[in-house]
């Protein structure tokens, strides 16, 4: 049996240690990316749904790249949003810019009443496979 070690990824956000989780975990050829939100490198949330989607996907891209992967390796995304109508419009626009072919990704979108941080409007969880 092949002994595969888990690799962990970080964005060096203070809440990683505070809440105790990894931003990403790679085991073998599969990468699981924890729910990402639309923050900058200092942890500040972007304003508005579209800007949060842009920053969220930028954070996902960073984590993918840290493991030698890219957007085309994504096989599934689960999107959590606080405003479904705004999210559909933002995802339609930003998704076209982010994914080489958006129809090659299994995607679910779920409306929720609130997310982890005040002002957070979107969170995206990813599974990628090389």
C-alpha positions in Angstrom: 0.0 0.0 0.0 1.3 3.4 -1.0 2.0 5.7 2.0 0.7 9.2 1.1 1.3 12.1 3.4 -1.1 15.0 3.7 0.2 18.4 2.7 -1.3 21.5 4.3 -1.8 25.0 2.8 -2.2 28.3 4.5 -2.9 32.0 3.7 -1.5 33.0 7.0 -4.7 34.5 8.3 -5.0 34.8 12.1 -8.3 32.8 12.2 -6.5 29.7 10.9 -4.9 29.1 14.3 -7.7 30.8 16.3 -10.4 28.4 14.9 -8.0 25.5 14.2 -8.1 24.5 10.5 -6.1 24.3 7.3 -6.9 26.4 4.4 -6.1 23.5 2.1 -5.3 19.8 2.5 -3.7 17.7 -0.3 -3.6 14.0 -0.1 -2.4 12.1 -3.1 -3.7 13.9 -6.3 -6.7 15.5 -4.6 -6.8 19.0 -3.0 -9.6 20.1 -0.7 -9.8 23.9 -0.2 -11.7 25.1 2.9 -14.4 27.6 2.4 -12.7 30.7 1.0 -13.9 34.3 1.4 -13.3 37.5 -0.3 -10.5 39.0 1.8 -7.2 40.6 0.9 -3.7 39.5 2.2 -4.4 41.4 5.5 -7.8 39.7 6.1 -9.9 42.7 5.1 -13.2 41.8 3.3 -13.9 43.4 0.0 -17.1 45.5 -0.4 -20.0 43.9 -2.3 -20.8 40.5 -3.8 -18.9 40.9 -7.0 -15.7 42.1 -5.3 -16.0 39.4 -2.7 -16.3 36.8 -5.5 -13.2 38.2 -7.2 -11.1 38.1 -4.0 -12.5 34.7 -3.1 -11.4 33.2 -6.5 -8.0 35.0 -6.2 -7.5 33.3 -2.8 -8.5 29.9 -4.4 -6.0 30.5 -7.2 -3.2 31.2 -4.7 -3.9 28.0 -2.9 -4.1 26.0 -6.1 -0.9 27.4 -7.4 0.9 26.6 -4.1 0.2 23.0 -4.9 1.2 23.2 -8.6 -2.5 23.2 -9.6 -4.7 25.6 -11.5 -8.4 26.4 -12.1 -8.7 23.6 -14.7 -7.9 21.0 -12.0 -11.1 22.0 -10.0 -13.8 19.3 -10.1 -16.3 20.6 -7.6 -17.2 23.9 -5.9 -19.8 24.6 -3.3 -20.8 28.2 -3.0 -22.5 29.7 0.1 -24.1 33.1 -0.3 -26.3 35.5 1.7 -28.0 37.0 -1.4 -28.9 34.5 -4.1 -29.9 37.0 -6.8 -26.7 39.0 -6.4 -24.6 35.9 -6.2 -26.0 34.4 -9.5 -25.1 37.6 -11.3 -21.7 37.9 -9.8 -20.8 34.2 -10.3 -22.0 34.3 -13.9 -19.6 37.2 -14.6 -16.6 36.2 -12.4 -16.9 32.5 -13.1 -16.3 33.1 -16.8 -13.1 35.0 -16.0 -11.9 32.4 -13.4 -12.6 29.1 -15.1 -11.2 28.0 -18.5 -14.5 26.2 -19.0 -17.2 26.8 -16.3 -19.2 23.8 -17.6 -16.5 21.4 -16.6 -17.0 22.0 -12.8 -19.7 20.5 -10.7 -21.1 23.4 -8.8 -23.7 23.9 -6.1 -24.9 27.2 -4.7 -26.6 27.4 -1.3 -28.4 30.4 0.3 -27.6 31.0 3.9 -28.7 33.7 6.5 -25.1 34.5 7.5 -21.5 33.5 7.1 -18.5 33.5 9.5 -17.5 37.1 9.4 -19.6 40.3 9.7 -20.2 41.6 6.1 -19.2 38.3 4.5 -21.5 37.6 1.5 -19.8 34.6 -0.2 -17.8 31.5 0.7 -16.5 28.9 -1.8 -15.3 25.4 -1.0 -13.3 23.6 -3.7 -12.2 20.1 -4.5 -9.4 19.8 -7.2 -7.8 16.8 -8.7 -4.6 16.6 -10.7 
